[in-house]
Amino acid sequence: MTHPFLDRAGLRERVRAALAAFLRRRRDRLTEIEAEALAPVADAIEALVLGGGKRLRPAFAYWGYRGAGGADRDEILAAVAALELVQASALIHDDVMDGSETRRGEPAVHRRFATLHAAGGWRGDGDGFGTAAAILLGDLCLVWSDEMLHASGVDPVTLARARPVFDDMRTEVTIGQYLDVQTQATGDTSTDRASLVARFKSAKYTIEQPLVFGAALADGGRLAKAYSAFGLPLGEAFQLRDDVLGVFGDPAVTGKPAGDDLREGKRTYLIAAAIEETGTTLFDEHLGDPKLGPETIQELRDTIVASGALRRTEERIAQLTEAALDALAGAEITDEAREVLTGLAQAATQRAV
């Protein structure tokens, strides 16, 4: 069920419509080049981008813009919708790196193209083809995010003002992804490291930077500090909620297999807290095993709960959310934006998916 604040101002449907219009134009260009080969590329990107998603990043950007006094305009909707293509790029690449089979209840892009390879009876390794295709499609989404921003209709002066934030955000999420895989490779299980990864992989690019981007679109640079004080702790709380769902979430709701983060070996704050309390033996033995069965997953879950790590993570989510809302209360923004951003904070941290 959609949180009502995500639909304020008809935002979700307007963002989807802007994305659909942009992707139709990109499909036309692809099929001009080679219809048979490239139609599956357009199909895959449209399925991912238009088939689901909460549209949190455009929502925070839009209300960051409105909070700074910006008026509702279709070109602003198109500009903030470009954030969904950055998200699509990150999801496609993340699924490759994690070896995830599904995304939003459907085959992940690399699995989709491995299946296409098999169905066509093509030469070579199907899994390798799927991985290569997904890397390229993720790159294409990142390229298109740039194009959608520039084609949004926002005037050049405003674009020049907002562009550095957009660029910093894309750099930070990419570096955050690298820190994530590097942390898994080194086996660093400290909560400090887990917090660093969460900050750059998710917190800044999900909430803080979209807010600052929105403020820049409204020439509201004066709000950057206040938006960061709200967005950074809230973004970390969002990622911690995601980490809890990655271990305890219902696959029917999340669209991901049960215990997927345990199979992928994620060194999240939740896992780091459990290791601090119990030692590494059980987690060294099982964390990151792609063949983990239901019984072992349940054993790890029980250990996380018994260690107090789940309670500790929930307490941190509450503390971070409180700090964010305290910062929002003191921000000099419009009353409507404050109301909606408070609601979006709840949507981000209390969600079941």
N, C-alpha and C positions, 0 to 999 in steps of 0.2 A: 504494500500500500504506500502511495506517495505521501510524503510529509507535506501538509498544506503550504508551508512557507516556500517549498521548492516550486510551487505553482503560482505564487503571487505574481501579479502582472502578466499572467499567462506565459510565464517565462519558459517552462520546459517545452511547451509546444512551439513557441516562437523560435527557440534555439534549434529544435529539431527541424523546423521548416527551413531555417537559414542553412543548416548543414545539408539538408536534402537538396536544396537548390544548387548549392555549391558542388555537391557530389554528382549531380546530374550533368553539370557542365564538364566536370573532370571525366566522367564516363564517356561523354561524347568525344572528348579528345583522345582517350585511350582507344576507343573503337575505331576512330579515324586511322590510328596507327596500325592496328591489327585486331580486328574484332574477335576472332575465335580465340586467340591466345590471351587477350587482355580483358575480355569480359569477366572471366573468373576473378581477376584482380579487383575490378570494380565491385563485383558481387560481394567479395569477402570484406572489403572495407565498408561498404554500405551496411552489410549485416552486422558488423561490430559497432559501427558508429551510430546507426539509426535503430538498432535492435534492442537497445537497453541503455542503462546508465542513469545515475541520479542527477547529472548535470550540476554537481556541486560547484565545480570551478567556475563555469559561467555565472552561476547564481551569486557567488561571493564577489566576482568581478563586477557584475551588474549593480549589486547593492552597494559595493564600495564606490562605484560611480555615482549612484543616486544619493548616497550619504554625503558626498562632496558637493551636492547641489546640481548634479547633471540632470538634464531633462530626458525623458524617455524618447529614444530615437531608434529607428530600425537599423541604421548603420552601426550603432553601438551594440545592438544585439548580434549583428554579424561579426563584429570585432571580438566580442567575448566568446562567441561560439567557436572561434578558432582554437580556444583552449581545449576543446573536446578532441581535436585532431592531435594535439600534443599528448593528451591522455591515451588516445588510441595507439600512438606510436609506442608509448611506454608499456602499455598492456601487451602488445604484440611481442615486443622484445623481452619483457618480463617472463612471459609464458615459455619462450624459447629457453631462456637462461635457467628457469626453474624446472623445465621438462613437464610443464602442466599439460594435461590432456584436454581440459575443458576451460571455457570462459563463458560466464553467464549461462551455464547449462548447455552450451553448444560446443562442438569441437574447437579447440584453439586453432589459430590461423595456421600454425605449422602442421598440425594434424590434418586440417582441411586440405592442404596442398599435398601432403603425403598420400591422402586418399585419392586425390585427383590423379596423381602419378600412377597409382596402382590401377585405377579404373581405366586409364588410357593405355596400360601395358607399355609404359615408356621405359627407356633404358636407364641403367644406373640404379643408385640407391634411392629408394623412395623417401626415406626419412631425411636423408641429406638434402634432397630436393625441397622437401617441406621446410626444413630449417633455412635454407638459402632464400626461398620465396618469402618466408616470414620476416627475415632480416630486411629484405628489400621493401616489402610492404610497410614495415615500421618506419623505414627511412622515408618512404613516399609520403606517409602521413605527416611526418615532421616537415617535409618540404611544403606540403599543402597547407599546413598551419600558417606558415609564412605568407603563402599566396592568399589565403582566405583573409588574413588580417589586412593585407595591402589592398585587396579588392573589396573591402567592406564598405567603402564610401566615406570613411572617416577622412577628414581633411589632412593634408600633409603636415601641417604644423602640429596638430594633435598626435598624429602617428609618430612624428619625430620625438615628441615628449614622452609617449608611452613605450616606444620601442625598446629602450634600454632595460625596462622592467621585464618585458617579454623575453628578451635575450638572456637576462640573468636567470630567469625562472627555468628556461630550457637547459641552460648550463648546469644549474644546481640539481635538477632532477636526474640528469645524466650522470653527474658525479655521485649522486646519492645511490644510483643503481650500481655503479662500480664499487662504492664502499660496501654495499650489501654483499656482492659476490666475493669481494676480497675478504670480508669478515668471515664468511662461510669457509673460505679456503684456509684462512689462518686459524680458525677455530676459536677466535676471541669471544669469550662468553661473559664479558663484563657488562653491567647495566649501563655504564657510561658510554661504551662503544655502541650498544644497542640504541641509546638515545640519540647519539650522533647520526647514525644511519637513518633513524626515523625522522630526524629533523630535516635532512637533506633529500631523502628519497620521497618523502610524503608531506611533511608538515609545511614546509615553505611553499611548495608548488601547488598544494591542494587549497590552501586557505590564505596564508600571508601574502604571497606574491600576486594572486588574483585580486585581492583587495587593493593592494598598492597599484596594480595595473589599472583597475577601475578608477581609482583616485586620479591617476595620471591622465586618463582619458577626459576627466572633468576639470583638469588643471587644479587638482586639489592636493598638490604635493605637501601642503601643510599637515595633511592627515597621515602621511606615511608612517611617522613614529607611532601614532595611536593605533593605526591598523596593524602594525607589526606587533605591538604589545598585546593586541587581541588575537591576531591570527596565528602567531607562532606557538603559543601554548595550546590553542585550540587545535591546530594542525597536528601537534604531537599527540594530543588526546584522541584525535581521529585515527591516527595510525595505531595507537595502542588498542583501540576498539577493534580495528581490523585484525590485529594480531590475536586477540581473544577469539574472534570469529574464525580465524585460520586454524585454530585448534579445536574449538568447541562448537563452531557453527553447524547448523543443520544444512546438509547438502541440497535439500529440496528448496531452501530459501536462498542460500548463498550462490548456488550454481557451481560450486567447487566440491570435489570429493572430500569426505570427512577426514580431518587430520592432515590436510595437504601440506601445511607448513612444517609438520613433523617429518613427512617424507622428503620434503625439499631441504631440510636441515637449516631452516631459518634461525638465526641467532637473534631473536627478538627480545624485547625487554621482558616479556612474560617468561621465556625460556631461560634468559640470563638470571632472572630472579629465582627461578626454581633450582638452577644449578648452584647458585650462591647458598641456598638453604640445604641442599641435599648432597652436593658433590657431583662429580661428572660421570661416575661409572655407568649408570643406567642410560644417560643421554649419549655418552660416548659410544655405547654399544648400539643404540638404535636411531639416534637423530641423523637424518639424512639418508636413511635406507629407503629407496623407492619401492621396496616390496613389503613395507610394513603392513601387517594384517590388522584386522579389527581388534583382536585381543591385546596386541602390543600397544596399539594406539590408545586403548582404554586404560592400560596400565600406566602409560605416560601421562594421560589426562589425570588419573587418580593421584599420581605423584605430584603433579603441578598443584592440584587442589590441596592435598595434604600438607604440602610444604608451605602453604600460605602465599604462594606466588600469584595465584589468581586474585586473592583478596588484595594483595599489595598493588597489583596492576589496576584493579578497579578503584582503589583509593587514589592512585596517581591520576587516573582519568578524571576523577571528581575534583582533585586539587587543581589540575591544569585547567579544567573547564571553569572553575570558580575564578581563577586568576584571569582568564580570558574575559569573562563577563564583567569582572571588576574594571578591567581596562576599557571595555566597551562603554560602561556606564559613564566614564569620564570623557569620552570622545565627543568632540564638537561636530556632530553629524545631525542629519535630519531625524525627526522623531520616527517617521515611517521606516527609515533604514535601520534605526536602532531596534525597532520591534522585529523586523524581518531577520536581521543578523542574529538576534537573540534566539529566534526560532530555528534558524539554520544551525546554530551551535548545538541545539538539542538534536536536530536531525543528524548531525555529523557524529555525535558521541553516544547517542542512545539507540542507534539503529540495530536491526537484526540482520542486515545484509550490507 
